[in-house]
């Protein structure tokens, strides 16, 4: 039970980070002091995405899912959770 909760917390943190990387520019426009958080977050997100690296949160989530008796997943966070929202199965 604890490992499932930890995996879910990592998922939520990962999702919040991805949303901040993508939409943080709007937050910076509204609150310019957030730039010191958004610029490194954006740089990290771009580095992970353009180099094909796996974010360290993905293996951590998978490890805790497996220890909690759930299935892990292959590939990255965006591939597993976000791409199916944009491109649902069966959509051509």
Secondary structure by P-SEA (a helix, b strand, c coil): caaaaaaaaaaaaaaaaaaaaacaaaaaaacccaaaaaaaaaaaaaaaaaaccccaaaaaaaaaaaaacccccccccccccccccccccccc
